[in-house]
Amino acid sequence: MIRKTVLLTALSCALAPAAALAADAQRPEVEAAAARLQHQVVEWRRDFHQHPELSNREARTAAKVAERLRAMGLQPKTGVAVHGVVAVIKGGLPGPKIALRADMDALPVTEQTGLPFASTATAEYRGEKVGVMHACGHDAHTATLLGVADALMAMRDKLPGEVMLIFQPAEEGAPPPEQGGAELMLKEGLFKDFKPEAVFGLHVFSSVQAGQIAVRGGPLMAASDRFSITVNGRQTHGSAPWNGIDPIVAASDLIGTAQTIVSRRANLSRQPAVLTFGAIKGGIRYNIIPDAVEMVGTIRTFDPDMRRQIFADLRNVAEHTAAAHGATATTDIYEKDGNPATVNDPALTARMLPSLQAVVGKDNVYEPPLQMGSEDFSLYAQQVPAMFFFVGSTGAGIDPATAPSNHSPKFLLDEKALDVGLRALLQVSLDYLHGGAG
């Protein structure tokens, strides 16, 4: 369970007095916009939830987003990084440039929430038919940013500066060998002609109670790397294993031994790390020992040296454990496809902290521990100062420690998160734009 902690002294001390005064209370225009848009944002979110689409397949979602932006008077650019949608709100007054990002893709998860607007969508993933669900809350992010866009457009004449709206596909990762997500958006020149001074994003989070916000300066979420290991044996009849080489037994031994990489070789006193196997596939019939077993998984780290050492240790364990069984192993670690750690700019986070506190109250904004989840928002944060924060999604009376987590088929969003997310992202945007860069 995420525990409330006292915000770092350095974070508090870095607060600029002017920023603190500006954000003592929620802006009246934020209150008015939230009241006006509350039902609309819920409606948008439920529509997206009922019609989820996998990474790089967000055609309907992108079309709906573009349609609603045009109805607001914007001229969105579509087809960015396959299905991305980007629009720029130009205020009537001079001022800074900022960017706001929401992700749009769903997951290969069969929904089990029982909601009246639950997804019944299916798709193909890794060669198999799967259910599709917004099990991570990206439907909420998309609807929230649409609400913020509507609010900003309504006050555009008196708005200082410019705001880039980024509706991003494939945050969960494009299916190999495709490219996608933040990396492809940046590669295609997202910030080439519009370089923001700051970029903001949010994520609904089951480990945070609805009505609360969690944020921290510096490292927030882990780097992630995907790996695959293929153990090659020799097929034979299940009644005569001595005539072949059993890759299933070798793979089982490999998985168990690989757990010692983090528990016995990684220096966890430096930073946390995780090595997880997410899928194993081998064989098709009960009485046939197959030729090969494929395993896929993820590595999560914060420290670059630990990351490299875990890569080396995994290859070593795979090769030698397989060899001990007379098999061979091929290990692929897709370093170029991974996300770096998500690091919030400390000064920007300190400056915008009062904005978040103005929305839910000081007692409801706290610093979470490091999160082993990963986000490709981290790639934007490598380009410009960034702040990413968590909005609570677990309803009253439910313990966030035991609530179905993000990526669960029972992940259940309390729609209060939509109201808090809208208010927080709008308040942050207006405070920054009106306060300039200093």
Residue pairs with C-beta under 8 A, 6 or more apart in sequence:
1 207
1 399
1 400
1 401
2 207
2 208
2 214
2 366
2 368
2 369
2 400
3 369
4 366
5 366
5 367
5 368
5 369
6 367
7 216
7 353
7 365
7 366
7 367
8 216
8 217
8 367
10 217
10 346
10 350
11 216
11 217
11 346
11 349
11 350
11 353
11 367
12 350
12 353
14 346
14 347
14 350
14 351
15 350
15 351
15 353
15 354
16 351
16 438
18 435
19 351
19 352
19 354
19 355
19 431
19 435
20 354
22 354
22 431
22 434
22 435
23 354
23 355
23 357
23 358
23 427
23 431
24 354
24 358
25 358
26 358
26 359
26 423
26 427
27 358
27 426
27 427
27 430
27 431
29 151
29 155
29 430
30 151
30 359
30 423
30 426
30 427
30 430
31 423
33 147
33 150
33 151
33 154
33 422
33 426
34 151
34 419
34 422
34 423
34 426
36 151
37 147
37 150
37 151
37 422
38 418
38 419
38 422
40 147
40 150
41 143
41 144
41 146
41 147
41 418
41 419
41 422
42 143
42 415
42 418
44 68
44 142
44 143
44 146
44 147
45 139
45 140
45 142
45 143
45 144
45 415
45 418
46 117
47 64
47 117
48 61
48 64
48 104
48 134
48 138
48 139
48 142
48 143
49 115
49 117
49 118
49 119
49 134
49 139
50 117
50 118
50 119
51 60
51 61
51 119
51 121
52 106
52 107
52 119
52 121
52 132
52 133
52 134
52 139
53 59
53 60
53 61
53 104
53 105
53 106
53 121
53 123
53 132
54 105
54 106
54 107
54 108
54 123
54 125
54 132
54 172
54 175
55 105
55 169
55 170
55 171
55 172
55 173
55 174
55 175
55 180
55 181
56 82
56 83
56 105
56 169
56 170
56 174
56 175
56 178
56 180
57 83
57 105
57 123
58 82
58 83
58 104
58 105
58 169
58 170
59 83
61 83
61 104
61 105
61 142
62 78
62 83
62 84
62 85
62 104
62 167
62 169
65 76
65 85
65 104
65 142
65 146
65 167
66 76
66 78
66 85
68 146
69 76
69 85
69 87
69 146
69 149
69 165
70 76
72 149
72 150
72 153
73 153
74 87
74 88
74 89
74 149
74 153
74 165
75 87
76 85
76 86
76 87
76 165
77 85
77 86
77 87
78 84
78 85
80 86
80 185
80 188
80 190
81 168
81 169
81 170
81 179
81 180
81 181
81 184
81 185
81 187
81 188
82 169
82 170
82 174
82 178
82 180
82 184
83 104
83 169
83 170
84 166
84 167
84 168
84 169
84 185
85 165
85 167
86 164
86 165
86 166
86 167
86 185
86 190
87 149
87 164
87 165
88 162
88 163
88 164
88 165
88 194
89 149
89 152
89 153
89 156
89 159
89 162
89 163
89 165
90 156
90 162
91 156
91 157
91 158
91 159
91 160
91 161
91 162
91 163
91 433
92 156
92 157
92 158
92 159
93 158
93 159
93 160
93 161
94 160
94 161
95 159
95 160
95 161
95 162
95 433
95 434
95 436
96 160
96 161
96 162
96 197
96 198
96 432
96 433
96 436
96 437
97 161
97 162
97 163
97 164
97 194
97 195
97 196
97 197
98 161
98 162
98 163
98 164
98 196
98 197
98 198
98 199
98 200
98 429
98 432
98 433
99 163
99 164
99 165
99 166
99 191
99 194
99 196
99 198
99 199
99 200
99 380
99 384
100 145
100 148
100 163
100 164
100 165
100 166
100 199
100 200
100 201
100 425
100 429
101 145
101 166
101 168
101 182
101 199
101 200
101 201
101 377
101 380
102 138
102 141
102 142
102 144
102 145
102 166
102 167
102 168
102 201
103 138
103 141
103 142
103 168
103 169
103 171
103 172
104 138
104 141
104 142
104 167
104 168
104 169
104 171
105 138
105 169
105 170
105 171
105 172
106 119
106 121
106 132
106 133
106 134
106 135
106 136
106 138
106 139
106 172
107 132
107 133
107 134
107 135
107 136
107 172
107 407
108 123
108 125
108 126
108 130
108 131
108 132
109 130
109 131
109 132
109 133
109 135
109 407
109 408
109 409
110 130
110 131
110 133
110 409
111 118
111 119
111 120
111 131
111 133
111 135
111 409
112 409
112 410
113 409
113 410
113 411
113 412
115 412
119 131
119 132
119 133
119 134
120 131
121 131
121 132
121 133
122 129
122 130
122 131
122 132
123 129
123 130
123 132
124 130
125 175
126 175
126 279
131 409
133 409
133 411
134 140
135 406
135 407
135 408
135 409
135 411
136 172
136 406
136 407
136 411
137 203
137 204
137 205
137 393
137 406
137 411
137 413
137 417
138 171
140 204
140 393
140 413
140 417
140 418
140 421
141 201
141 202
141 203
141 204
141 421
142 167
143 418
144 202
144 418
144 421
144 422
144 425
145 165
145 167
145 425
147 418
147 422
147 426
148 165
148 422
148 425
148 426
148 429
149 165
151 422
151 426
152 159
152 163
152 426
152 429
159 433
160 433
160 434
161 433
162 194
163 429
163 433
164 194
164 196
166 185
166 190
168 181
168 182
168 185
169 180
169 181
170 180
170 181
170 184
171 181
171 182
171 375
171 376
171 377
173 180
173 181
173 226
173 337
174 180
174 181
174 184
176 334
176 337
179 187
181 376
181 379
182 376
182 377
182 378
182 379
182 380
183 376
183 379
186 379
186 380
186 383
191 383
191 384
195 384
196 384
197 384
197 385
197 437
198 345
198 348
198 384
198 385
198 386
198 387
198 432
199 380
199 381
199 383
199 384
199 385
199 386
199 387
200 352
200 386
200 387
200 388
200 425
200 428
200 429
200 432
201 375
201 377
201 380
201 386
201 387
201 388
201 389
202 388
202 389
202 390
202 391
202 421
202 424
202 425
203 375
203 388
203 389
203 390
203 391
204 390
204 391
204 392
204 393
204 406
204 413
204 417
204 421
205 214
205 390
205 391
205 392
205 393
205 406
206 393
206 394
206 400
206 403
206 404
206 405
206 406
206 408
206 411
207 368
207 390
207 394
207 400
207 401
207 403
207 405
208 214
208 368
208 390
208 391
208 392
208 393
208 394
208 400
209 392
209 394
209 396
209 400
210 392
210 393
210 394
210 395
210 396
210 414
210 416
210 417
210 420
211 360
211 364
211 392
211 396
211 416
211 420
212 360
212 364
212 365
212 366
212 392
213 356
213 359
213 360
213 364
213 365
213 366
213 389
213 390
213 391
213 392
213 420
213 424
214 365
214 366
214 367
214 368
214 389
214 390
214 392
215 344
215 349
215 353
215 356
215 365
215 367
215 368
215 387
215 388
215 389
215 390
216 344
216 349
216 367
216 368
217 344
217 345
217 346
217 347
217 349
217 350
218 343
218 344
218 346
219 302
219 341
219 342
219 343
219 344
219 370
220 341
220 342
220 343
220 344
220 368
220 370
220 371
220 388
221 341
221 342
221 370
221 371
221 372
221 373
221 374
221 375
221 378
221 388
222 272
222 274
222 300
222 301
222 302
222 341
222 342
222 370
222 371
222 372
222 373
222 374
223 300
223 301
223 302
223 307
223 338
223 339
223 340
223 341
223 374
223 378
224 298
224 299
224 300
224 338
224 339
224 374
225 298
225 299
225 300
225 301
225 307
225 311
225 333
225 334
225 335
225 337
225 338
226 296
226 297
226 298
226 333
226 334
226 337
226 338
227 296
227 297
227 298
227 299
227 314
227 331
227 332
227 333
227 334
228 294
228 295
228 296
228 297
228 331
228 332
228 334
229 251
229 254
229 294
229 295
229 296
229 314
229 318
229 329
229 330
229 331
229 332
230 292
230 293
230 294
230 295
230 329
230 330
231 247
231 250
231 251
231 254
231 282
231 292
231 293
231 294
231 295
231 318
231 322
231 327
231 328
231 329
232 247
232 291
232 292
232 322
232 327
232 328
232 329
232 330
233 244
233 245
233 246
233 247
233 248
233 250
233 289
233 290
233 291
233 292
233 293
233 325
233 326
233 327
234 244
234 245
234 291
235 244
235 288
235 289
235 290
235 291
236 243
236 244
236 288
236 289
237 243
237 287
237 288
237 289
238 286
238 287
238 288
238 289
239 287
241 289
244 289
245 325
245 326
245 327
246 289
246 325
246 327
247 282
247 289
247 290
247 291
247 292
247 293
247 322
247 327
248 282
248 283
248 289
248 290
248 293
249 325
250 293
250 321
250 322
250 324
250 325
250 326
250 327
250 329
251 280
251 282
251 293
251 295
253 321
253 324
253 325
254 295
254 317
254 318
254 321
254 322
254 329
255 277
255 280
255 295
257 317
257 321
258 275
258 277
258 314
258 317
258 318
259 275
260 317
261 275
261 310
261 313
261 314
261 317
262 268
262 273
262 274
262 275
262 310
265 309
265 313
266 273
266 306
266 309
266 310
267 306
270 303
270 306
271 301
271 302
271 303
271 306
271 370
272 300
272 302
272 370
272 372
273 299
273 300
273 301
273 302
273 303
273 306
273 307
273 310
274 298
274 299
274 300
274 301
274 372
275 297
275 298
275 299
275 300
275 310
275 314
276 297
276 298
276 299
276 300
277 295
277 296
277 297
278 296
278 297
278 298
279 295
279 296
279 297
280 293
280 294
280 295
281 293
281 294
281 295
282 290
282 292
282 293
282 294
283 289
283 290
283 293
284 290
299 307
299 310
299 311
299 314
299 333
300 372
300 373
300 374
301 307
301 310
301 341
302 341
302 370
311 333
311 335
314 331
314 333
315 331
315 333
318 329
318 331
319 328
319 329
319 331
321 329
322 328
322 329
323 329
339 374
339 375
339 376
339 378
339 379
340 378
340 379
340 382
341 378
342 374
342 375
342 377
342 378
342 381
342 388
343 378
343 381
343 386
344 381
344 386
344 387
344 388
345 381
345 385
345 386
345 387
347 385
348 385
348 386
348 387
349 387
351 435
352 387
352 428
352 431
352 432
353 365
354 431
355 424
355 427
355 428
355 431
355 432
356 365
356 389
356 424
356 427
356 428
357 364
357 365
358 427
359 420
359 423
359 424
359 427
360 420
360 424
368 390
373 406
375 388
377 386
377 388
380 386
381 388
387 428
389 424
391 417
391 420
391 421
391 424
392 400
392 414
392 417
392 420
393 412
393 413
393 414
393 417
394 400
394 403
394 412
394 414
395 412
395 414
395 416
396 414
403 412
404 410
404 411
404 412
405 411
